[in-house]
Amino acid sequence: MERHATGSFLNFDIKSPADKLLIYLTFYINLALKRLEGCRTLAEGTKAIINLGLEKVPVPGESGFPFPGLFALPQSQKEAGII
């Protein structure tokens, strides 16, 4: 694993499902931090994070999913809801 000067990873070997989860969580945390950038008060920040949590998140196989091919496609609508 090689690190960039900013602390981010240039290369990351995916060895287990936990590694895939780490990638997705890192992406989601980055998204949350970007939403908080313009917030000037705690109330604004709280609202931004709550709204992020209420948004429909694309699942594997849907357009807009940030990591096509990284996760297996859901086998049913029920499974897609769990993801």
C-alpha positions as CSV (number, residue, x, y, z in Angstrom):
1,M,0.0,0.0,0.0
2,E,1.5,3.3,-1.1
3,R,0.5,6.6,0.4
4,H,0.3,10.0,-1.3
5,A,1.7,13.1,0.4
6,T,-1.8,14.1,1.5
7,G,-2.2,10.8,3.3
8,S,-4.6,9.3,0.7
9,F,-3.8,5.9,-0.9
10,L,-2.4,5.7,-4.4
11,N,-2.7,1.9,-4.5
12,F,-4.9,-0.2,-2.4
13,D,-5.1,-4.0,-2.8
14,I,-8.6,-5.3,-2.1
15,K,-8.2,-8.5,-0.2
16,S,-11.5,-9.0,1.5
17,P,-15.1,-7.6,1.7
18,A,-13.9,-5.5,4.6
19,D,-11.5,-3.6,2.2
20,K,-14.5,-2.9,0.0
21,L,-16.5,-1.6,2.9
22,L,-13.5,0.6,3.9
23,I,-13.4,2.1,0.4
24,Y,-17.2,2.9,0.5
25,L,-17.1,4.3,4.0
26,T,-14.2,6.6,3.1
27,F,-16.1,7.8,0.0
28,Y,-19.2,8.5,2.2
29,I,-17.3,10.3,4.9
30,N,-15.7,12.5,2.2
31,L,-19.1,13.2,0.8
32,A,-20.4,14.2,4.2
33,L,-17.4,16.5,4.8
34,K,-18.0,18.2,1.5
35,R,-21.6,18.8,2.5
36,L,-20.4,20.4,5.7
37,E,-17.9,22.8,4.0
38,G,-20.3,25.6,3.6
39,C,-22.1,25.3,6.9
40,R,-21.5,28.1,9.3
41,T,-23.5,26.9,12.3
42,L,-24.1,23.7,14.1
43,A,-27.7,23.8,13.0
44,E,-26.8,24.1,9.3
45,G,-24.3,21.3,9.6
46,T,-26.8,19.1,11.4
47,K,-29.4,19.8,8.7
48,A,-26.9,19.0,5.9
49,I,-26.0,15.6,7.4
50,I,-29.6,14.7,8.1
51,N,-30.5,15.6,4.5
52,L,-27.6,13.5,3.3
53,G,-28.9,10.5,5.3
54,L,-32.4,10.9,3.8
55,E,-31.2,11.0,0.2
56,K,-31.8,7.9,-2.0
57,V,-28.4,6.3,-2.3
58,P,-27.7,4.4,-5.6
59,V,-26.9,0.7,-5.0
60,P,-24.7,-1.5,-7.2
61,G,-26.1,-1.8,-10.7
62,E,-27.9,1.6,-10.6
63,S,-26.7,4.6,-12.5
64,G,-24.9,7.0,-10.2
65,F,-23.3,4.2,-8.0
66,P,-19.7,5.5,-7.5
67,F,-18.0,2.1,-7.7
68,P,-19.3,0.0,-10.6
69,G,-17.9,-3.5,-10.5
70,L,-16.6,-3.3,-6.9
71,F,-19.7,-4.9,-5.3
72,A,-21.8,-7.8,-6.5
73,L,-25.2,-6.8,-7.9
74,P,-28.2,-7.3,-5.6
75,Q,-30.2,-10.4,-6.6
76,S,-33.6,-8.9,-5.7
77,Q,-35.3,-5.6,-4.8
78,K,-35.4,-6.7,-1.1
79,E,-31.6,-7.2,-1.2
80,A,-31.1,-3.8,-2.9
81,G,-33.1,-2.3,0.0
82,I,-30.8,-3.9,2.6
83,I,-27.6,-2.6,0.8
